[in-house]
Amino acid sequence: MVIKLIVVLAYISMIVYLGIMGMRRTKSFTDFFLGGRDVGPWLTALTYGTAYFSAVIFIGFAGKIGWAFGLSGVWIAIGNTIIGTFLVWLLLGKRIRRVTTQMDIHTMPEYLEKRYDSSFLKIVSTFAIFIFLIPYTSAVFMGLSYLFEANFGMPYWSVLAFMAIFTGIYLVLGGYKSMTMVDFIFGIIMLFGVGTLLASTTTRGGGFTGIYETLSNIDPELVKPVGPPGLWPLFSLIFLTSVAPFGMPQLLQKFYAIKDEKSVTIGMIASTIFALIITTTAYFTGALTRVFLNPVDNPDAFRQVGEKVLPNFDVLMPELLTNTIPQSLSVIILLLILSASMSTLAALVLISSSTITKDLYAGILNKKPDDRTLTKLMRLASGFFIILSVIIALLRPSVIVNIMSISWGAIASFFLGPFLWGMLLKKANKFSAIASGVIGLTVCVVLFFVWGANAAPQAGTVGMITSLVLGLILIPFGKKNESKINLETS
């Protein structure tokens, strides 16, 4: 326990130091929000990966999916790697860098307004980001707090307060410059962490053969290409988590800030390798909750519902990590989850605070703050967003995977049609963009309430498909777009 505490405190001190360094290099709003548009490929690759994969994947997501789907959950890892990482970089990286630089764009709502000459899209997208990224940030706080609660015995609320202060310090100080430096370190720690996690759990499970046999004995469906819940739920999870990055502001912002178009190719390769290692380990380990946990030996990971004993999905992975990782290596796993969480939190807070300052205050309300004032407002908005997310996390709404699913589904259902087709097709127009975004979001939210929280991935998937399809087929019904944007890549 003492060693863990010392390592965590040293880790925190290092991050705060990097925050101070970032603050010294931050001279303008563009520095604070986009790192001066001069971030190299390796930093961009790791900041993309660490923002994509947070404590949500290692705690709530991997636990619930692994328990339900078994080894077939690894299909999600393949989708996240090929579609959510490689194809996003390949299809959008250079385009986003070129277009946002040409048009002096800092945020997603700004892009939609200038691309389609639509203040309506800017207003709706601003509120969509603010409303739906708050629960996602809360889910990350929740996942991290569960892990600290299990490892240190700290009260849930105290962990939330501690993480809020820590995140606020290093992000508010240095903004994106601090975030990229910190994310690089986070990425290295995550790679070491997943290596330790995979080696420890596989060895204890009797190797890959022993794990396969154990899962087969528990339920033969757990080792089949499609796990017990069936093809539609599995497809929904793959589609939701893999296609959503094409419309997620906190991920696409990385391309706004990358140094140049040549850096995109290097970043694409590095980010894809990182994604493959992280996601495969996470979802494979999630399936091992079936191997190592049971109600008798691990009562904290289960709950009584009537006459049934059901798993507590948000606690499965913290319980697995606590009971299967050797004490001497547990601090590495702790840093793995901490690193994954802090990067995602910073990315979410930065994007959300920009909607309050750059899009709402300076844009929609037509205020004209100077650059220095705008940067100060960004720092204040970041603190406000952190506090709001912590308050929601204190209420412990639903399970983490449901919160993440509806947040991702709603954001992607709105942005996929307008943003993706706007980047890929010059003929995309205001009518197709507004219709696809608004209808896609509406479908997602309505289905969420009709089908219930447990069907959040399916609701998000249908909303995203609606946005993509309408964004394409409605193009001929709108006025020809006159936007003079260079969408070609070199």
ZILIN-V698891 format. One line per field, one symbol per residue. ss: DSSP state (~ for helix, > for strand, _ for the rest). A space follows every 50 residues. Layout:
ss=???
This chain:
ss=_~~~~~~~~~~~~~~~~~~~~~~~~___~~~~~~~~~_>_~~~~~~~~~~ ~~__~~~~~~~~~~~~~~~~~~~~~~~~~~~~~~~~~~~~~~~~~~~~~~ ~~_____~~~~~~~~~__~~~~~~~~~~~~~~~~~~~~~~~~~~~~~~~~ ~~___~~~~~~~~~~~~~~~~~~~~~~~~~~~~~~~~~~~~~~~~~~~~~ ~~~~__~~~~~~~~~~~~_~~~~_______~~~~~~~~~~~~~~~~~_~~ ~~~~~~~>__~~~~~~~~~~~~~~~~~~~~~~~~~~~_~~~~______~~ ~>>>>__>>>>_~~~~~~~~~~~~_____~~~~~~~~~~~~~~~~~~~~~ ~~~~~~~~~~~~~~______~~~~~~~~~~~~~~~~~~~~~~~~_____~ ~~~~~~~~~~~~~~~~~~~~~~~~_____~~~~~~~~~~~~~~~~~~~~~ ~_~~~~~~~~~~~~~~~~~~~~~_~~~_____________
